[in-house]
Amino acid sequence: MARQMVNFVYLVGDRETGEAMVIDPAYDPQGILNILEEDAMKLTGVLATHYHPDHVGGNMMGWSIVGIKELLDLAQVPIIVQRDEADLVAQTTDVSRSHMKECSSGDTISIGSIDIELIHTPGHTPGSQCFLVDDCLLAGDTLFLEGCGRTDLPGSDPEAMYESLTTRLAHVPDHAILFPGHFYSASPSASLGHTRQHNFVFAPRTPQQWLSMFGG
C-alpha cells in the first residue's frame, strides 16, 4: 500500500534544541522514531495536513494503515490539526480530540527557534493545511508538482481548491520550495515558481475556467 500511494513523511527539527516534529506519520511510526533517535533528535509533536488514512492512519480501501494512534503508544506528543479537520481526524484514526491541538490558518507553531506558519487550504478536504517553514512549503495533498489533490471525494470542494491555490497560497514566494505529500512526479520537489509555471492546475485564469476543468 505504501508503495502504491508513494507517500512522503517529513521531519522538521531544530539542531540546537534537538526538537523535531513529523508531518503525516503514516505507515511506520517506529521507523520514524528510530530515524530521530539515530539523528539525536526528539519528537515533540505531529503536524497533520489532512485526515485521510494514508497520511494519519486508519482504514482505507480495505487496508489498515498505522499512523498517529500507534505513534501515540510510543510517544505522547500533541497532534496539530486544522480546526475544521479535528472531528474527521478523530473519526478516521480513533484518536481522542484531547490528544489534538486545534489551530487556525495563520497560526504559528515553533520547534525550538524554527517557526512554522499554518495555512488552511481547503479543497481536497475541508481542513487541509499546508506548512510554510524557512521558504519551504510542505503542501500535503493540496498541491503536487504535477496536479493537485482530488476534488471529487466526499468533503472535497473544487471552488475552495481554486481559492486555496490562487489566493490562500498567493503570499508564498516563487523561490519557496514545494514539498508535496506524494511522489507523483519525476522530481520529489521543485520551486513554487516552476510549479506555477508548469503545473496545469494554474492554467485556468478564472474560477469559471477552473470549474470547467476540475469541477465535474
Long-range contacts (C-beta under 8 A, 24 or more apart in sequence): 1-27, 1-54, 1-60, 1-63, 1-65, 2-27, 2-28, 5-54, 5-182, 6-182, 6-183, 6-184, 7-54, 7-55, 7-181, 7-182, 7-183, 8-179, 8-180, 8-181, 8-182, 8-183, 8-188, 10-138, 10-179, 11-35, 11-36, 11-41, 12-47, 12-111, 12-114, 12-116, 12-131, 12-133, 12-138, 13-39, 13-41, 13-111, 13-112, 13-114, 14-111, 14-112, 14-113, 14-114, 16-112, 16-113, 17-111, 17-112, 17-113, 18-42, 18-112, 19-44, 19-111, 19-112, 20-44, 20-111, 21-45, 21-46, 21-47, 21-80, 21-109, 21-111, 21-116, 22-46, 22-47, 22-71, 23-47, 23-48, 23-49, 23-131, 23-138, 23-140, 24-48, 24-49, 24-55, 24-56, 24-140, 24-181, 25-56, 25-67, 25-68, 25-71, 26-53, 26-54, 26-55, 26-56, 26-57, 26-65, 26-66, 26-67, 27-65, 27-66, 27-67, 28-66, 29-66, 29-67, 29-68, 29-70, 29-71, 29-74, 30-74, 32-71, 33-71, 33-74, 33-75, 43-75, 43-77, 44-77, 44-111, 45-77, 45-78, 45-79, 45-80, 45-101, 45-109, 45-111, 46-71, 46-77, 46-78, 46-79, 46-80, 47-80, 47-109, 47-116, 47-131, 47-138, 48-79, 48-80, 48-81, 48-82, 48-85, 48-89, 48-129, 49-128, 49-129, 49-130, 49-131, 49-138, 49-139, 49-140, 49-141, 49-142, 49-181, 50-82, 50-85, 50-124, 50-125, 50-127, 50-128, 50-129, 50-140, 50-141, 51-81, 51-85, 51-88, 51-89, 51-91, 51-92, 51-93, 51-125, 51-127, 52-92, 52-125, 52-141, 53-92, 53-93, 55-140, 55-141, 55-181, 56-89, 56-92, 56-93, 57-92, 57-93, 58-92, 58-93, 58-94, 67-93, 68-93, 68-95, 69-93, 69-94, 69-95, 72-99, 80-109, 80-118, 81-127, 82-118, 82-120, 82-127, 82-128, 82-129, 83-127, 84-120, 84-122, 84-126, 84-127, 85-125, 85-126, 85-127, 85-128, 85-129, 86-127, 88-125, 88-126, 88-127, 88-155, 103-129, 105-129, 105-168, 119-168, 119-169, 119-172, 120-168, 121-164, 121-165, 121-168, 121-169, 122-157, 122-160, 122-161, 122-164, 123-148, 123-149, 123-151, 123-156, 123-157, 123-158, 123-160, 123-161, 123-162, 123-163, 123-164, 123-165, 124-148, 124-149, 124-150, 124-151, 124-153, 124-156, 124-161, 125-149, 125-153, 125-155, 125-156, 126-155, 126-157, 126-160, 128-164, 130-169, 132-172, 132-176, 135-173, 135-175, 135-176, 135-177, 136-176, 136-177, 136-179, 137-169, 137-172, 137-176, 137-177, 137-178, 137-179, 137-192, 138-179, 139-178, 139-179, 139-180, 139-181, 140-180, 140-181, 141-180, 141-181, 141-182, 142-169, 143-169, 143-178, 143-180, 143-195, 143-199, 143-201, 144-180, 144-181, 144-182, 144-184, 144-185, 144-199, 145-178, 145-180, 145-184, 145-185, 145-187, 145-189, 145-190, 145-195, 145-199, 146-184, 146-185, 146-199, 146-200, 147-184, 147-199, 147-200, 147-201, 148-199, 148-201, 149-181, 151-214, 151-215, 152-216, 158-210, 158-211, 158-214, 158-215, 159-207, 159-211, 159-215, 161-214, 162-204, 162-207, 162-210, 162-211, 162-214, 165-201, 165-202, 166-202
